[in-house]
């Protein structure tokens, strides 16, 4: 199972970076429903995925012009984190389908973060998936993490 446990330092890093991202978004009038807890949760999910793949997390504070959180080979990955065990993969309507771009859904039971599954952006970003103002897909439509892990999990 793909459950990553963040240690105290990693959790503190997620809290500091998440709060800084929240403040940057508010200070720059970035549209959206901003909550510190959402930015902290999102940062923790990113750190968990990076920890699993032995990557360094993107800790830049400011607008993310890359549009993704990490790369796995030639693939761009955007991590989406929810506090709901049965939560949806939820993507803003601002996103566009991009080749070699995927989303990983992470569920949070702090300090444990489960990588539930992943899906290509072309699959997610479809009019049929628009629900309540964003693209949403259920967990049972996600691809199994083993499809990525076998190719990209770096040996430690």
TORZAVO-337370 format. One record per residue (C-alpha): residue number from 1; residue in one letter; chain; x, y, z. Coordinates in nm, 2 decimals. Layout:
BEGIN
+------+-------+-------+--------+--------+--------+
: rogu : lumlo : zakol :     px :     py :     pz :
+------+-------+-------+--------+--------+--------+
:  NUM :     A :     A :      X :      Y :      Z :
...
+------+-------+-------+--------+--------+--------+
END
This chain:
BEGIN
+------+-------+-------+--------+--------+--------+
: rogu : lumlo : zakol :     px :     py :     pz :
+------+-------+-------+--------+--------+--------+
:    1 :     X :     A :   0.00 :   0.00 :   0.00 :
:    2 :     X :     A :   0.12 :   0.35 :  -0.08 :
:    3 :     X :     A :   0.10 :   0.51 :   0.26 :
:    4 :     X :     A :   0.36 :   0.77 :   0.35 :
:    5 :     X :     A :   0.41 :   0.89 :   0.71 :
:    6 :     X :     A :   0.55 :   1.24 :   0.75 :
:    7 :     X :     A :   0.78 :   1.30 :   1.04 :
:    8 :     X :     A :   0.76 :   1.61 :   1.26 :
:    9 :     X :     A :   1.00 :   1.81 :   1.05 :
:   10 :     X :     A :   0.82 :   1.73 :   0.73 :
:   11 :     X :     A :   0.49 :   1.83 :   0.89 :
:   12 :     X :     A :   0.64 :   2.15 :   1.02 :
:   13 :     X :     A :   0.78 :   2.22 :   0.67 :
:   14 :     X :     A :   0.43 :   2.16 :   0.52 :
:   15 :     X :     A :   0.27 :   2.40 :   0.77 :
:   16 :     X :     A :   0.53 :   2.67 :   0.71 :
:   17 :     X :     A :   0.52 :   2.64 :   0.33 :
:   18 :     X :     A :   0.14 :   2.61 :   0.32 :
:   19 :     X :     A :   0.09 :   2.92 :   0.54 :
:   20 :     X :     A :   0.34 :   3.11 :   0.32 :
:   21 :     X :     A :   0.15 :   3.01 :   0.00 :
:   22 :     X :     A :  -0.18 :   3.11 :   0.16 :
:   23 :     X :     A :  -0.04 :   3.45 :   0.26 :
:   24 :     X :     A :   0.10 :   3.50 :  -0.09 :
:   25 :     X :     A :  -0.23 :   3.42 :  -0.25 :
:   26 :     X :     A :  -0.42 :   3.65 :  -0.03 :
:   27 :     X :     A :  -0.16 :   3.93 :  -0.05 :
:   28 :     X :     A :  -0.17 :   3.91 :  -0.43 :
:   29 :     X :     A :  -0.55 :   3.89 :  -0.46 :
:   30 :     X :     A :  -0.53 :   3.55 :  -0.63 :
:   31 :     X :     A :  -0.89 :   3.44 :  -0.70 :
:   32 :     X :     A :  -1.03 :   3.14 :  -0.50 :
:   33 :     X :     A :  -1.16 :   3.03 :  -0.17 :
:   34 :     X :     A :  -0.84 :   3.05 :   0.04 :
:   35 :     X :     A :  -0.79 :   2.86 :   0.36 :
:   36 :     X :     A :  -0.47 :   2.80 :   0.54 :
:   37 :     X :     A :  -0.57 :   2.44 :   0.61 :
:   38 :     X :     A :  -0.61 :   2.37 :   0.24 :
:   39 :     X :     A :  -0.27 :   2.51 :   0.15 :
:   40 :     X :     A :  -0.10 :   2.32 :   0.44 :
:   41 :     X :     A :  -0.28 :   2.00 :   0.34 :
:   42 :     X :     A :  -0.18 :   2.04 :  -0.02 :
:   43 :     X :     A :   0.18 :   2.10 :   0.07 :
:   44 :     X :     A :   0.18 :   1.80 :   0.30 :
:   45 :     X :     A :   0.04 :   1.58 :   0.02 :
:   46 :     X :     A :   0.31 :   1.71 :  -0.22 :
:   47 :     X :     A :   0.58 :   1.64 :   0.04 :
:   48 :     X :     A :   0.45 :   1.28 :   0.09 :
:   49 :     X :     A :   0.45 :   1.21 :  -0.28 :
:   50 :     X :     A :   0.80 :   1.36 :  -0.32 :
:   51 :     X :     A :   0.92 :   1.15 :  -0.02 :
:   52 :     X :     A :   0.78 :   0.83 :  -0.18 :
:   53 :     X :     A :   0.95 :   0.90 :  -0.51 :
:   54 :     X :     A :   1.27 :   1.03 :  -0.35 :
:   55 :     X :     A :   1.23 :   1.38 :  -0.50 :
:   56 :     X :     A :   1.28 :   1.72 :  -0.34 :
:   57 :     X :     A :   0.96 :   1.91 :  -0.30 :
:   58 :     X :     A :   0.90 :   2.25 :  -0.48 :
:   59 :     X :     A :   0.91 :   2.49 :  -0.19 :
:   60 :     X :     A :   0.88 :   2.81 :  -0.40 :
:   61 :     X :     A :   0.63 :   3.06 :  -0.27 :
:   62 :     X :     A :   0.45 :   3.24 :  -0.54 :
:   63 :     X :     A :   0.24 :   3.16 :  -0.84 :
:   64 :     X :     A :   0.34 :   2.82 :  -0.98 :
:   65 :     X :     A :   0.41 :   2.90 :  -1.34 :
:   66 :     X :     A :   0.51 :   2.54 :  -1.40 :
:   67 :     X :     A :   0.15 :   2.41 :  -1.33 :
:   68 :     X :     A :   0.29 :   2.09 :  -1.17 :
:   69 :     X :     A :   0.44 :   1.99 :  -0.84 :
:   70 :     X :     A :   0.71 :   1.74 :  -0.96 :
:   71 :     X :     A :   0.83 :   1.54 :  -1.26 :
:   72 :     X :     A :   0.87 :   1.17 :  -1.30 :
:   73 :     X :     A :   1.08 :   1.11 :  -1.60 :
:   74 :     X :     A :   0.91 :   1.31 :  -1.88 :
:   75 :     X :     A :   0.58 :   1.32 :  -1.69 :
:   76 :     X :     A :   0.45 :   1.63 :  -1.51 :
:   77 :     X :     A :   0.26 :   1.55 :  -1.19 :
:   78 :     X :     A :   0.01 :   1.77 :  -1.00 :
:   79 :     X :     A :  -0.07 :   1.64 :  -0.65 :
:   80 :     X :     A :  -0.43 :   1.69 :  -0.52 :
:   81 :     X :     A :  -0.49 :   1.62 :  -0.15 :
:   82 :     X :     A :  -0.82 :   1.57 :   0.03 :
:   83 :     X :     A :  -0.90 :   1.51 :   0.40 :
:   84 :     X :     A :  -1.18 :   1.28 :   0.29 :
:   85 :     X :     A :  -1.09 :   0.91 :   0.27 :
:   86 :     X :     A :  -1.35 :   0.87 :  -0.01 :
:   87 :     X :     A :  -1.28 :   1.21 :  -0.16 :
:   88 :     X :     A :  -1.28 :   1.30 :  -0.53 :
:   89 :     X :     A :  -0.99 :   1.40 :  -0.74 :
:   90 :     X :     A :  -1.09 :   1.77 :  -0.77 :
:   91 :     X :     A :  -0.93 :   1.99 :  -1.04 :
:   92 :     X :     A :  -0.99 :   2.36 :  -1.10 :
:   93 :     X :     A :  -1.17 :   2.45 :  -1.43 :
:   94 :     X :     A :  -0.86 :   2.67 :  -1.50 :
:   95 :     X :     A :  -0.67 :   2.35 :  -1.60 :
:   96 :     X :     A :  -0.63 :   2.24 :  -1.95 :
:   97 :     X :     A :  -0.56 :   1.89 :  -2.08 :
:   98 :     X :     A :  -0.19 :   1.85 :  -2.15 :
:   99 :     X :     A :   0.00 :   1.56 :  -2.29 :
:  100 :     X :     A :   0.23 :   1.37 :  -2.04 :
:  101 :     X :     A :   0.05 :   1.55 :  -1.75 :
:  102 :     X :     A :  -0.12 :   1.36 :  -1.47 :
:  103 :     X :     A :  -0.28 :   1.41 :  -1.13 :
:  104 :     X :     A :  -0.22 :   1.20 :  -0.82 :
:  105 :     X :     A :  -0.49 :   1.19 :  -0.55 :
:  106 :     X :     A :  -0.37 :   1.18 :  -0.19 :
:  107 :     X :     A :  -0.59 :   1.13 :   0.11 :
:  108 :     X :     A :  -0.48 :   1.28 :   0.45 :
:  109 :     X :     A :  -0.51 :   1.12 :   0.78 :
:  110 :     X :     A :  -0.23 :   1.33 :   0.93 :
:  111 :     X :     A :   0.05 :   1.22 :   0.97 :
:  112 :     X :     A :  -0.03 :   0.95 :   0.72 :
:  113 :     X :     A :  -0.09 :   1.03 :   0.35 :
:  114 :     X :     A :  -0.22 :   0.77 :   0.11 :
:  115 :     X :     A :  -0.15 :   0.78 :  -0.26 :
:  116 :     X :     A :  -0.49 :   0.66 :  -0.38 :
:  117 :     X :     A :  -0.43 :   0.66 :  -0.75 :
:  118 :     X :     A :  -0.36 :   0.87 :  -1.06 :
:  119 :     X :     A :  -0.52 :   0.98 :  -1.39 :
:  120 :     X :     A :  -0.41 :   1.15 :  -1.71 :
:  121 :     X :     A :  -0.51 :   1.52 :  -1.75 :
:  122 :     X :     A :  -0.69 :   1.44 :  -2.08 :
:  123 :     X :     A :  -0.92 :   1.20 :  -1.89 :
:  124 :     X :     A :  -0.99 :   1.44 :  -1.60 :
:  125 :     X :     A :  -1.03 :   1.76 :  -1.80 :
:  126 :     X :     A :  -1.36 :   1.68 :  -1.98 :
:  127 :     X :     A :  -1.69 :   1.85 :  -1.98 :
:  128 :     X :     A :  -1.86 :   1.53 :  -1.85 :
:  129 :     X :     A :  -1.65 :   1.56 :  -1.53 :
:  130 :     X :     A :  -1.77 :   1.90 :  -1.44 :
:  131 :     X :     A :  -1.95 :   1.89 :  -1.10 :
:  132 :     X :     A :  -2.00 :   2.18 :  -0.86 :
:  133 :     X :     A :  -1.77 :   2.42 :  -1.04 :
:  134 :     X :     A :  -1.46 :   2.19 :  -1.09 :
:  135 :     X :     A :  -1.35 :   1.87 :  -1.27 :
:  136 :     X :     A :  -1.42 :   1.59 :  -1.03 :
:  137 :     X :     A :  -1.37 :   1.22 :  -1.07 :
:  138 :     X :     A :  -1.43 :   0.94 :  -0.83 :
:  139 :     X :     A :  -1.16 :   0.72 :  -0.68 :
:  140 :     X :     A :  -1.27 :   0.41 :  -0.87 :
:  141 :     X :     A :  -1.19 :   0.58 :  -1.20 :
:  142 :     X :     A :  -0.83 :   0.64 :  -1.10 :
:  143 :     X :     A :  -0.54 :   0.42 :  -1.23 :
:  144 :     X :     A :  -0.35 :   0.21 :  -0.98 :
:  145 :     X :     A :  -0.04 :   0.36 :  -0.83 :
:  146 :     X :     A :   0.16 :   0.04 :  -0.92 :
:  147 :     X :     A :   0.14 :   0.15 :  -1.29 :
:  148 :     X :     A :   0.36 :   0.45 :  -1.20 :
:  149 :     X :     A :   0.56 :   0.30 :  -0.91 :
:  150 :     X :     A :   0.71 :   0.02 :  -1.12 :
:  151 :     X :     A :   0.87 :   0.27 :  -1.36 :
:  152 :     X :     A :   0.95 :   0.57 :  -1.14 :
:  153 :     X :     A :   1.00 :   0.48 :  -0.78 :
:  154 :     X :     A :   1.38 :   0.53 :  -0.74 :
:  155 :     X :     A :   1.56 :   0.26 :  -0.55 :
:  156 :     X :     A :   1.69 :   0.37 :  -0.21 :
+------+-------+-------+--------+--------+--------+
END
